Structure formats: structure tokens, C-alpha cells
Amino acid sequence: MNSLYLIFLLVAAATAAITEHRITKQLTVPKGTTVELLSPDYPKIPAAGTAMTWYLTGDAGSNILLTCDDIMVGPSKLCRDGWFKVHDGSKAVKYCEKKTELSVKSVSNEMTVQIDLVKTVGRSRCKATGV
């Protein structure tokens, strides 16, 4: 694992107080349009206890393509301390690591994306496109 990434997580965790800050957004992603999904105060690192969930809906008969170029969530066993999760309409996958490339296409016109920093810190930047 990148030592700079570990230092970043340690400094951020040491300065972050645990809060309960939960945000939910419902977004429409019509075919041919793109919306940006940013964790709170991106590119800053929100405090542990922050969670954001995006419920995405596209046009009937379309799909949603999620592309992410900056996902950082402090690693923990089985992602217990925090995660970035994508539910494509069929299955949900959690990530608790650093990723600079992620691409997921929904199986229907709905997708749920979540970053939940239960006891850790992190951030995410993604785009959702109706296809």
C-alpha cells in the first residue's frame, strides 16, 4: 500500500472528530446526461461519521454508467470502519481502499451509490451517465 496514502489517512483520522452527518440525494440521470457525485466538501476529507447516499434513476429502458477516478476509504477488516458501495440493481459491492479507476454499469435504470465513513475518513469523486 502506498505510504503517502497511509500517512494521509492517519493525519485525517487524527484530526477528524466522529460526527453523525448523513446526507441523501435522489438524482435523475436522463439518457445522454452526466451528473457528478462528490463526497461532502470534496476534495477535503469529511469527518468520521459522515455518510452520503445517492439514489440514481434514469429513463425507462436505459442504464446508468458510474465512473469514479478518486475513491479513498481507510482500510478495515471486512470494511467495518467505512466503505464506498455501489448497488447496480443486481448486487452490491463494497470497497474500503484507494481506487483511481472504477466503472460499473447498472442492470436497470436504477443505481445506488454510498460512501459511509463509520469510524474512518475518506472521499469520493464519480460521474453517473445515462446510457
N, C-alpha and C positions, 0 to 999 in steps of 0.2 A: 504494500500500500504506500502511496506517495507520502513522504514525511511532511511535506508542506501542508497537505490535506489534513493530516493528524494534528499538526500544530494549530491550524485554522480551527478545527473542531474543539480542541482543548481551550483555546483562548475564548472562543464564542461561548462555550459551555460555562466557563468560569465567570463570564460577565453577564450571563443571562439568568434572570430570576424566573422561577416557574410561575406562569400565569395561566389563566383559563380564557383564552381568546379564540373563539370558534366562529368561523365565517362560512356561510353557504351562499353560492351563486347558482342561479339557473340561467343558462345561456342557450340561445337559439343559434344554430350554425347552418344557415341555408347552403345548399349546394353551390360551390364556387366561391364561398366566402371563407375568410380565416379570422379567428379570434385568438388573442393572446391570453395565456393563463400564467399569471405571475404570483408567486407566494407573496404574502404581505410584506410591504416595504422593500421588495426586490430592487436592487441586489443586496440590500442589507440582510442580516440574519435575524429573523424573529426569535423571540424568547421561547424557551421550552414551554410546553403547554399550549402552543399555538396550533390551530388546525384550520385547514381550508378545504372545502369540498366544492367541486364544480359538477353540476348536473347538466350535461350537454344533450341537446335534441336537434337532430337535423330534419330535413324534409322527408316526407314519407317516401320509402323506397331508396333512400340514399344511405351513405355510411359516413363515418367520421374518421379522419386520419389524424392521429395525435403524433406530433414530432416534438421531442424535447432535446435541448442541447446543453442544459445545465441542471442536473439533479444532484444534490448533495444532502445526504441524511446520515447522521452519525451512526456508525455500525453498531449493531447489538445482536445478541443471540436471538434467532427467530424473529428479528425486527420488533422485539418487545418494547424498546425505548422510543421508537418512531419509525415512520415509513412514508414512502411515496407509493401510492397504489393506483392501478388502472383496472377498471372493470369494463371489458369490451362488449358486454352484453351476453357473454357466454361464460367467461371465467375472470377471476380477479387475480392479479399478480402484484406482490409487494416487493419493493426494493428498499434496502437500507444500506446504501453505499453511494459512491460517486459514479455518475454516468454522464457521459458527454454526447451519447447518441442513443436515442430510444425512439422507435417508431412502432405504433400499434394502430391497426385498423379495426373499427368496430364491426360486429357481425350484423348489426341492425342500424337504425338511425338514432340510437342512444348510447351514451358512454358516461361513465362516472370516473372522475379523477380526484384524488385526495392526497394531500400532504398532512400528516398528523405527527407533530413533534411532542409526543407524550412526555418524555424525560430527556430529550436531546435537542439539538439545534440542526438547522438545515435550510435549504431554499430550493426553489424550482422555477424553471422558465420553459414553457412549452407553447406550442401553437396547435390549434384544432382547426381542421379544414373540412368543410362539407364536400364529399366526393360521391 
